[in-house]
């Protein structure tokens, strides 16, 4: 072997050596017989370096995996002898090989096994067992090989090709017939021999048993001698966890439900007799985590057995399964209430399934009711935060507890489905007891009490949040608890978790304040003072800003008496922060958006006269507009790029604040009715000059464009005078992305105002189209993938724009562009329909073509358009679906095919029998379509329903491609 190349196998070797080693590896892999050098090195133990051994196994692995079929009989025998000789050498070693070498050897042995068993080497495992006996080094390699075989043949997490699946089935069938009993006997001997002297080997063997038990005869393992051995392992500190896993695999094995019930019960009796279910006495949390998984598996298995037996009408067996299931609840409840959350979480699934069983029973026993109460108590206990929870810097542990809490919530929800009365009474009792002493109770208790009230909102669902109407007991309890919540002073609790729960609960039960409006002032003050929007915690302020917006939007009809007071109190919170002081502002810009929206709702939904609403809205927006003007002046003179970017952010925020207030308007309360038209027109006048700013153009154009979108909806025709100048600025020096983002604005204008904007659209149409053509024709930038995507999106936007103009009542805009321009545009649509492999764009193109045929086709249509239709549009309807890129199994493409069908139907409606004659006599024969199929297509084309044509076209084009 190339000794210098081998030096590169060391992880610490220099790059040139590593490269040489890689090249040598490739050379050995590709050579017909050079791998034999590696085989000899392994068999004779020529190298002591672990990385060289690993390297030799890799070379052999490659031969077996990729070249086995090409090897001669002698070469295959050489590989077998090499591996067996290497294995024999292990028996005499004082110390075993490094783990990574042993694992690689086991992988190669397993690979050879699945390649040659049963046809070429049926005695594989008999030969291995005969060789190793009970030598610990040999047993280690044997067990690792069995796990590697499991990974290759059985592991359900590994995706296998159909051919591999057939091979694996053949191997398992052969193993069951030929060698499994011998393997099981070897496992028993290993477990019995090494349980005291070599616990690591015993654990490995238990893992093997657990892996194989899913597909071998369970009777070989679930028998007296094996189970007795496993129970002995459950008492051994170093073996008990692996023994638990092994028992769980036995429990999870698929089998007849009645037999499964008997198996689980027999195992449970033994475990209970041995005292393993006395979890209070056990201090080893790692073992309890495994035991809890075993109890959970037993419970879920029995639930499944009961379900199947009950469904099948097997009354006696179903009753036995239910009794067995009930017997598992007691240990599961002890584990559910365990202080360790991991142990508790492991049995939540069984408890959840158990409650589902109870829900199906006609009547519950006292014991079952007690079990439900115990689950409820455990949920309440386990919901509490522990002392280690870090609220200021939440990490992985905190995320796991949040996830665990979600599981507990699912248990609470299921409990409420079985017995809503139990849940309501338990929550009421805990809540009232805790609120009486909230100032002295630990924060975690207070938080759980408020959180339980919050969780009731989903556990006891009500249509559209109507928790305070209907069932008198429920509504009375909820009303009492909400009254207590808002009057007991807990909103002033110093812990942020309690504060957040308070506001979340208030907003969840906002309908309470419709029934009890007298509590609104107190809650509003909590939102507005140091408990809420002015809380010392940024996290609380941020969340409260959002919740405040929701509260105001829901209860806006009750806010009129407080509107101006609220606006005064939050005025300083709405001030846009200068870029250099943004980090110290009480609310972030995103939080301020919610505050502005709430303020807008207060003004718009109030009962003031339009003149007063205008004054309030102007006062609300004035600081944002003033900040915009100041920042725009600064930006024009700023040279530092970071300062420019910060100023652009500030400008975007200011526009966003104004835009957000416009969400308060509706069809019932329009801008015009509220007297605010001129307020927003003034904002437009202030914002539009930003489009001429030479720096940060992308950000500024984006925010002004978004504002224009909102104003088109809110101001309606009052916005039109601003559109031409804005469009002129946005089309100046624009790239593909600018155009792509500008087109939806023009499309919105065309769709909303139709013929009222025809003159403007007529002026802008060709300049916009030419800008698009120019952008699409530009060479790609360095990042070709991003540029290609940008062009694809621009192309889509362009076709969508043409579709809007053609189909939105402004169709004369297209017709008035002059014959040459019209032809140019229509040809791009034809090209897009046929040659652009993008079903979204193609769909728009065919929609345009159908519309043009509808407008300009038939008698009295545009001169010469009929010939154009036969020459270009009809061929497009056939050429596009015949392209290999037109994927008839794709949902988007099928939508395009629908448009193709609509286009053909529209042409038929306009041209009548003339189209059928053209198809049968001229066009379809040119595509080599036989006369019978052509006639069939023409008959379908005459059907009134376009869906029939679409279904036929799919079959037609599928046949045409064969």
N, C-alpha and C positions, 0 to 999 in steps of 0.2 A: 504494500500500500504506500501511497505518497505521504511520507512522514511529515513533510513540510506543510502539506495541505491539512493534515490532521491537527496541526497546531492551531489552526483557525477555528476549531470546534469549541475551544475554551471560550466561555462568555466574556472573559476579559481580554481576548485577543484584539489586536489592532485591525482596523478596517481591511487593509490589503490581505491579511491572513484569512479573515472571515470570508472575503470575496473568493479567495482561492479555494477555501473549503467548500463553498457553495458550488463552484464550478466543478470541483472534483465529485461532489455528490451527484450532480446532473450527469456527469460522465459515467459514473458507475451505474446509475439508474438506466441509462440508455444502452449500455453495453450488453451484448448477448450473454457473456459469461463472466464479466469482471466482478459481478456480485458474489461469485463463488469465493473470492478472496475474503469478503466479509464473513461469509458462512464459516470458512475455515478458522478465521480469527476468533469467532465466537465459540466454536466447538472446542478449540484448543486453548482458549483463554490466553491468547497472545498479547492482549493489551490490558493493562490495569486501569487506564484512564476511563472513568465512567462515561464521559462525553463521546469517546470513541466507540464504546460498547453501544451506547444509544444510537449513534450514527450507523453502526452495522445493522442494528435491528431495523432502522428506517429503510435501509437499502433492501433488506429482505421483505419488509412490508410492501414496498413498491412492486417488487417482483410478484408477490402473491396477489396483490390487488389488481394490477394492470396487465400482467404478462403471464399469468398462471397457465392459461389455455395454450400458449405458445411453447411452454417448457416441455422438454422431453421427459419420459418416465424416469430416467436416471436423475435428471435435475430436480424433479419433484421429490424423489426419494432422498436426495442430498439435503433438501430443506427440512424434511421430516427428521432425518438423522441428526442434522445440526441442532435443531431445537431440543430434541430429546437428549442429546449429549450435553448441551448447555444446561438443561434441567438436571441431569444427573450430577453435573459438576457442582450444582448448588447444594446438593445434599451433604457434601463434605466440607463446605465452607464453615469457618468459625463464626464469621459475621455475614449477615445477608447483604445482597447488593443494595445500592441506594434505591429509594422508593421509585424514583422516576424511571430507573432502568427496569425494575421489576414490573411496573405498570406497562412499559412499552413491550416487554417480553410477553406479558399476558395478552396485550392487544394483538400481537403477531400470532400467538398460538390460537387465539379466538378466530382471527381472520382465516388462518389455515383450516381450522375446524369447519367454519361455515362454507368454505370453498370446497372442501374434500369430503365432508360428511353428508350423507351416508355412503355415497357411491365409491369413493376412492380410499377412504380411511374409516371404515365402520367401527374399528376397535379403538378409536382415538382415546376416549376416556378410560377404557380398560387398560390401555398401554400406559397412560399417565399414572393411574392409580397403582398399577403393578410396580411402576418405577419408584414412586415416592413413598409408598407405604404410609407411615404416620410421621415421617421426618418433618419437623416444623418448617424448615426452609422450603421443602417441596410442597407441603400443605399450603403455605402462603401463596406460592405461584399458582397452584391449582385453584384456590378460591378466587384469586384475582382473575384468572382465566374464565371461571364460571360467570363472574360479574361482567366481564368483557363480552362473553357470548350473549348474556342477557341484553346488553346494550345493542348488539348487532341484530338479535333475532326477536326479542320480546318487547323491549321498552316501548311503551305506547306514546311516549313524548317525542319519539323519533319518527319523522315522516319517511315512509318507504315507497318506492315505485312499485307498481303492480307486480312486476317480475320478481322483485325482492320479497314482496309479501307472499307470493306463491312458494318461493324457495324457503322462506322462514316457516311456513305451515308444514312443508315436507320435512324439514329438520325436526320440528317439535313432534310431529307424528312418529318419526323414526326414533327419537329419543325416548318417548313414552313407551314404545314397544321394546326397545333394546336395552337402554342403559339407565333410565331414571331410577328403578329400584336399587341398583348398585350405587348410584350417586347418593340417594337418600341414606342408604346404609353407611356410606363414607361420612356423610354429614353427622350422623348420630355418633359414630365412633370419634370423630374430631371433637364434637361438643362434649362428650363424656370424658375424653382423654385430657383435653387441654383447658377445661373450665377453671381449674385452679392454677395451673402452671403457666399458661399462655392466654391471658384474658383477651389480648388483641386478636389472636387467631379465632377464639371463640366468638367474638363480636363480628369478625369477618364472616364466619360461618353462619351466624344468625342472620346477617344481611343477605347472604345467598339464599337461605331457606325462605326468607320473606319475599325475595324477588321471584323465586321459582314456584312458590305455592299457588300463585294465581292460575297456573296452567297445567299443573300436574295433579294426579289423583290425591285429593285431600286426605283420604284414608291413610296414606303413607306417612303423613305428618300428624294429623289429628287423632292420635292413638295414645294409649295409656303411657307407654314408655317415653314417647317424645314430649308429651304435655308435662309429664312429671319432671322431665329434665328442664323444660322451659320454666316451670314454676320455681325450680331450684335456682335457675339463673336470675329470676325476678328478685331473689333474696340476696344476690351477690352485688355489692356496690358497683363493681366495674362492668357488670354484664346486664344489669336490670333495664337500662334504657334501650339497648338493642333488643333485648327479649320482649319488651313492650311493643316495639315496632314490628317484630316478627309475629306476635299474637294479633296485632292490628291487621296485618296482611292476610292472616288466616280468616279473620272476621270479615274482611272485605271481599273474599273470594266469591264469585258468582255461583249460586247454587239454588236449589229448590227452596222456597221460602219457609216451608215447615221444617225441612232439614236444617236450614240456617238458624232458625229459632232454637232448635235443640242443641246445635253446636255452641251458640252463644251462651245459652243457659248453662251448659255443662262447664264451659270456661269460667263463667261468672261465679258459679258455686265454688269452684276451686279457689278463685281469687278472693272471694269473700271469706271463705274458711281460713285462708292464709292471712287474712287481715289487711289485704292491700287496699281495701276501700275505706279504711279508717284514716282518712287523709289528714285529720287534725293532728295525728301523732307524727306525721311525716314532715321532716324539715328540709329534705333535698328537693329544691324547687325544679331542678333540671329533670329529675325523675318524675315529679308530679306533672310537669309539662307533657311528658310522654304518656303518663297514665291518663291524663285528661283527654288526650287524643284517642286513646284506646276506649275509654268510656264513651266518648262522643261517637266513635265508629260503631261501637256495639249498639248504642241507642238509635243512631240513624239507620243501621241495618235492620233493627227490629221494627222501626217505623215503616220501612219499605216492605218488610215481610207482612206486617199487619195490613198495609194498604192492598197488597196483591191478594192476600188470602180473603180479606173482606170483599174485595171486588169480585173474586171468583166464587163467593158464597160458601167458602169453607168455614162454617161457623165455629166448630170446635177448635180448629187450628188457629183461626183468627183470634179467638178468645185467649188461647195460650200465648200467642204473640203479644197481645195487649197486656196480659199479666206480667210477662217477661219485661216488656217495655216499662211498665209502671215501677218495676223493681229497680230499674236503672236510674230513675229520677232522683232518688235520695242521694247517691254518690255524686251525680251530676250537679245537684244543687249545692252540695258542699264545695265542689270545685268552682262553680260559678261565683260563689261568694268569697273565694280565696283572695287574700290580699294581693297576690301577684296577678297582674292583668293578663299576662300571656297564658297562664293556666286557666283563668276565667274565660278568656276569649276562645279557647279551644273547645268549650262545651256549649257555646252560644247556639251553634247550628242545631245541635240535638234539642236543646230547650225550645228553639223556634219551631222545629218539626213536631215536637211533643204538643205544643200549644195548637198546632194545626190539626193534630189528631183529636184533641179535646173539642175543637170547634165542630168536628163532624159527628160527635157523639150526641145522641138524643137527650141524655141527662147526665149530669156530672155527680160523682160521689163526693162525700166529704173529704176524702183523701185527695182527690183531684183538685178540689177547691183550695185545699191547704197548699198543694204544690204550686198553684197559681199565685197564691199570696206570698209564698217563699220566693218565687221568681221575681215578683214585684219588689219585695224587700231587697233582694240582691241587686236588682237594677238600680234602685235608689242609692244603695250603699256604694256601688261601683261607679256611679256617674261622677262621684266627687273627684276633684283634682287632688293629687297628692302634693306633699310639701316640696318635692323636687321639680315640679313643673316650672319651667322658665318662661314666664309671660313676656319678658323683654327680648329674649333671643330664642325664639322657637326653632328647635332643630329636629333631628330624626326621631328622638324619643317622644317629643311633643306631638309630632305628626302621627306617630303610631297610636298615641292615646286618643287623638281626635278621631282616627279611624275606628278604634275600639268603641268609642262613644257612639259612633254611627251604628255599630252592631247592636249596642244596648238599646238604641232608639228603635231598631227593627223589632227587638223583643217586646218593647213597650207597645209598639203599634199592634203587634200580633196579640198581645194580652188584651188590648182594648177591643179587638175584634171578637174575642171569646167572651170577655166580661167587661164591658165599658163601665159598669157600676163600680166594680172592684178598683179599676184604675182611677176613676174620678174621685172616689172616696179616699184612696191612698194618697193621691196628690193633694187633695184638699187638707187632709190631716197634716201631712208634712209641711205644706205651705203655711198653714195658719200657725202651727206650732213654731216654725222658724221665724216668721215675720214678727211674732210677739217679742222675740229676743234677738232681732237681727243685729243690734248694736254690740251685743256681747258674744254672739255665736261666731265660730270660725268662719272665715270668708267662704270656704269650700261648701259648708252646709247651706249658707245663704244663697250661693250661686246655684246649687242643685235645686233648691226650692223654687227659685225664679225660673230656672231652666225647665223644670218639670211642668210648670204652668205654660211655658212657651210650647213645649212638646205636645201638650194636650191638643193644641190647634190642629195638628196632623193626625194624632192618635184617634181623636174624635172628630172626624171631618164633617164639615158643614158646607152646603152649597154656597159658593161665592162669599165664604167667610161669615155666613149668617149664624154665628155661634150663640146669638142672644135672642133667638126666636125659636119656637118649637118646644121640645121637651123641657118641662118646667124644672125638673130636678137638675138637669145639666145646665140650663141657662142660669138658674138661680145660683148654683155653685160657682160657675164662671164669673158671674156678675159680682158676687161677694168677693172672690179672690182678686178680681181686677180693681175693685174699690179699695181693697186693702193695699194692693200694690202701689196705687197712685197716692194714697193718703198716709201710709205708715212711715214715709221718709226714707225708704230704702234706696231711692234714687240718689241720695247723697252718700251712699257707701263709698269708701275710699278705694276699694279694689276695682280695677278696670273691668274684670270679667263680670262682676255683678252689675256695674253700670251699663255695659254693653247689653247684657241680658235684659235689663230693665227696658231699654229703648227698643230692642228687638221685639219684646213681648207687647209693648204698647202699640207698636205698628202692626204686629200680627193681629191683634184684637182691636183694630181701629173702629170696628162697628160698635164696640162698647160705648164709644164717645158719642155716637149717634143716639144711642138709648140713654146715655147719661152725660149730656153736654156740660153739666155743671163742673165736671172734672177737667174740661179742656184748658182753662187758664193755668191750672197748676202744672199740667204736663207741658204746655207751651213754655212756661218759665224754665222747666227742667231742660228742655231743648235749647233754650237761648242763653242760659247762664253757665256758670263754671261746671255744672254737671254734664253739659252737652257740648254745644259748639265752642265753648270757651274752656273746656276741660284741659288739664295740664298734659294729658297724653295725646300725641298726634294721632295715634291709632283710633282712639275714641272720637276725636274731633272729625276724623275722616269718615268713619262709619255713620256717625250721627248726622253729618251733612246729607248723606244719601237717605237715611231714615226720615229726616226732617222733611225732605222733598216729598217722600211717599206719604207721610202723615198729612201734609198740607193738601196734596192732590186728592186724597181720599175724602178729607173733611172740609173741602174748600167752601161748601155752602154754609158752614158754621163759623167761618173765619172773619166774616165782614166786620164784627165789632173790634177785632184785634189787628186788622190789616195794617193800618198806619203805624201803630205801636211796634208791630213786628218789624216793619221796614226800617223804622228809626233804630231799633235795637241791633239789627244786623248790618246797618249801613257801613260801618268800619270793616266788617268782615268781607264785604263785597269789593273793597278798593283793590284794583289790580296792583300787584306788588311790582316795584321796579325790578328789572332783571338781576341787579346786584343784591337785592334783599329778599329774593323769592324764597330762599331756604329758611328764613326766619319768620315768614308770614304765618298767621294762625291757621289758615287753610291753604292747601295746595290749589293750583289752578283747576285741577280735576274736581276737587271738592267744591270749589266756588261755582262750578257749572251747576251742581245740584242746588246750591243756595240761590243762584240767579233764576233757575227754573221755578223754584218755590215762590220766589218774590214775584215772578211773572204771573203765576197762577193766582196769587193773592190779589194782584191788581185787576187782572182780567175777570176773575169770577166774582169780584166784589159787586156791591150794589150801588157804587158811586155813579155819578153822571159821567158821560163820555169826556167832558172837559176835565173833570177831576182825574179820571183814569189817564188821560193824556199827560197831565202834569206829573202824576206819580211815576208813569213810565219814563217820562223824560228825565225826571230826577234820578230814577234807578239807573238809567243808561248813561247819563252824562259823565260820570267818572271814567267809565270804560272808553267812551268816545274821546274824552280829553286825554286819557293815557295813550290812546292810539295815535292821536295827532302829535303828541310830544315825542313818542318813540319813533315815529316815522321821520320826523325832522332829525332826530339823533342818528338814525340809521343811515340817512343820506350822507351824513358827514363822517360816519365811522369808518376807520380803515382796518381795525383789528378784526380778524375773521371770527374769533370766538365771541367777541362783543357783538358782532353783526348777527351771528346765529342766535345769541341770547335775546337780542332785540327783536328778531324775527319771531322767536317763540312768544315773546310778550305781545307782539302785534296779533299773532294768531289767537292767543288766549283772549285778548280784548274783543276780537270779532266773534270768537266762540261764545263769550258771555252774552253778547247782544243776540246772537243767533239762538241761543238756548231759551231766552225769554219768549221767543216767538212760538215755542212749542205749547205755550199756554192757550193760544187761540184755537178756535174750532169752527165748525160750520154754524154753530149756534151763536158763537161769540167771535165774530171776525174782527180783523184789525180795523176795518172801516167802522163797524158798529161801535167799537170801543174808542173811536176817535184818535187812534194811534197811527194813522197812515203817515202823517207828516213826520212823526218821530222817527219812523224807520226809513223814510225817504232821506231825512237828514243824516241818518247813520250811513246810508249808501253814499251820499255826497262826501262824507268824511272818509269812507273806506276805499272808494274807487281810485283816488290818486296813488294808492300803494301799487297799483298795477304798472305804473310808470317808473317805479323804483328800480335802479340798475343793478342792485345787489339783492341776494336772497330771493330771487324771482320765483323759484319753485314753491317755497313756503308761502310767500305773499299771494301768489296767484291761487294757490290751493285754498287758503282760508277765505279769500274774497269770492272765489267761485262757489264754495260751499254756502256762503251767505246768500249769494244770488239764487241758488237753488231754493233756499228757504223763502226768500222774498217773492219768487215766482208763485209759490203756493199761497203766501200770506197777503201780499199786496195786489196780486192779480195784475190787471192792466196798468196799474200805477207804476209798475216796475219797468214797463216797456221803454220809456224815454232813456233809461240808463243802459239798456242792452247794447245799442250800436257802439258807443264809445268803449264800453267794457270789452266787447268782442274784438274791436280793433286792437286794443292793447294786448289781449291774450293771444292773438294770432301773430303778433310781432315776434320774430326771432324764436319761434317755438320748435321744439323737437317732437319726436314721435310720442313720448309720454305726455307732453303738454296737450297735443292734439287729441290723444285718446281720452284725456280727462275733460277736454273742452267740449267734445262732441255730445256727451250726455246732456250738457246744459242747453245746447242749441236744439237737441232733440226734444227736451222737456218744453222748451218754448214753442216749438213747432206743434207738438202734440196738444198743448194746453190752449194756445191762442189761434191755431189753424189759420184761416184766411186773413185774420186781422194782422198777422205778421208776414203775409206773403211778400210785400214790397221789400222788407228787411231781409227775408230769407233769399229772395231773388238776387239781392245785391251781394250777399255773403256766400251764396252757394258755391259758385265756381272758384272764388279765391280759397275757400276752405278745402274744396275737393283737390285743387291744384297743390295746396300745401300738403295734403295727405299723400298725393302721388309722389311729391318730391321727397317726403320723409321715408316713404316705402322704398324709394329708389336709391337712397343713400347707402354707401358701403357700411357693413357692420363694424362696430367698434371692437376693441380688443376682447371684451367679454361677449363672444358670439352667441352663447346660449341665452344670455339675458337680452341681447339685442334682438334675437329671433323671436323671443317671447313677447317683447315690446311691440314688434311689428305685427305679430299675430293678433295681439289685443287691439292694435290700431286698425288692422284690417277688419276685424269684427265690428269695431265701433263705426267704421265707415259704412259698412253694409247695413248696419242697424239704423244709421242716420238716413241713408237713402230710403230704407223701408219706412221710416217715420214720415219723411217728406212725401213719399208716394202714397202712403196709406192714411195719412192723418188729416186729410181735408185741405192740404196745401199742395195738391198735386200739380196745379198750374205752374208752381215754381220750377219744377223740372221741365215742363213743356216749354217754358219761356226762355230757356237757356240757349236757344239757337240749335239748329239741326246738328252742327258739328259737335257741340258740347254734349248734347243729348246722346248722340251716337257713342261718343267716347265713354260716357258714364255707363250706358247700358251694356257696352262691350265689357267693361270691368266687372259688371254684375254677372254676365255670361261666363266670363273667365273664372270668377269666384265660385260660381255654381259647379263648374266642371273640374277646374285644375287646382283648386285650393283644398288640400286634404284636411279640412277642419269642418266637422259637421255643424258646429254652431254657426260659422260664417255661411256655409252652404244653405242652411235652413233659411237664413235671412235673405240670401240671394234668390232662392226660389219663391219666397213670399213676395219679393219685389217683382219678379217676372210675372207671377200670377196677377198681381195688382195692375201692372202695365197692360197685360192682355185685357183685363177687365175694363181699363180706362180707354185704351187706344185700339182694341181689336174689333173685329166684326164690321157690319155695315155702319157707315157714318163715323168710323174710327179714323185714326191718323193715316194719312195717305202713305202707302208703301209698308205699313206695319204688318199687314197680313203676310207679305213675302218674307219680311224679316222674321216673323214667327216661325214659318216653315224652314227657313234657312238656318236659324240659330237657336230659337227657344225650344222647339220640339227636339232637335238633336241633343240639346243640353239635358233634357229629361231622361234620355237613354244613356248618354255617354258618361254622365256622373256616376250613376249606380253601377255601371260596368267596370269602373276603375277598381283595381285591387285594393286601394286604400279605403273604399266605401264598405265599411264593416257592417254587414247586415245583422250581426249578432249584438251590435252595440245600441244601447237605448237612444243616445243622442242621434245616431245615424238613422234610426227608425223614425225619429221625429222629422228628419230631413226628407225621408222617403214619403212621409205624409204630405209634405209641402209639394213634392214632385207630383203626387197624385192629384192634389188640389190644382196645380198648374195645368196638368193635362186636362182635367175636368173643365177648367175655365176656358181653355182653348177650344174644347169641344162645344161648350155652351155658346161660344162666339162664332165658331167656324162651321159647326154642324157636320153634315155628311162629308163636306169637303176635306176635313181633317182625316176621317176614316179612309177616304179614297187615297189621300196622300200617304198615309201609313201603310196601307195594304199594297199599293201599286209601286211606290217609290222608296220610302225610307226603310221600312222593316226588311225588305229584300236586300237592301245594301248592307244590312247587319247579318245577313244569312239566316234570317228568321224564316222558318218554313211557313207556307200559306195557312195551314191549319192553326198554328199558334198565333199568327198575325190576326186571323179572323176571330179567334178566341179573345185576344186582347181587345179588339174593337167592340166585341159584344159586351165585355165587362165595362168598357169605357162608357157605354151607353146607359149603364145602371145609374139610378139617381143618387145612390149613397157612395160618397168618396171613400168610405172605409172599406167597402168591398174592393174597390180598385187598389187601395193600398195593400190589402192582404194579397191580392192577386199579383201585384208588382213584385212583392218580396219573393214569391215562388218563381215568377217569371225570370227575375235576375239571378236567382240561385241556379236555375236550370241553364241560363245563358252562359254562366261561368264554367260549367262542367266541360 
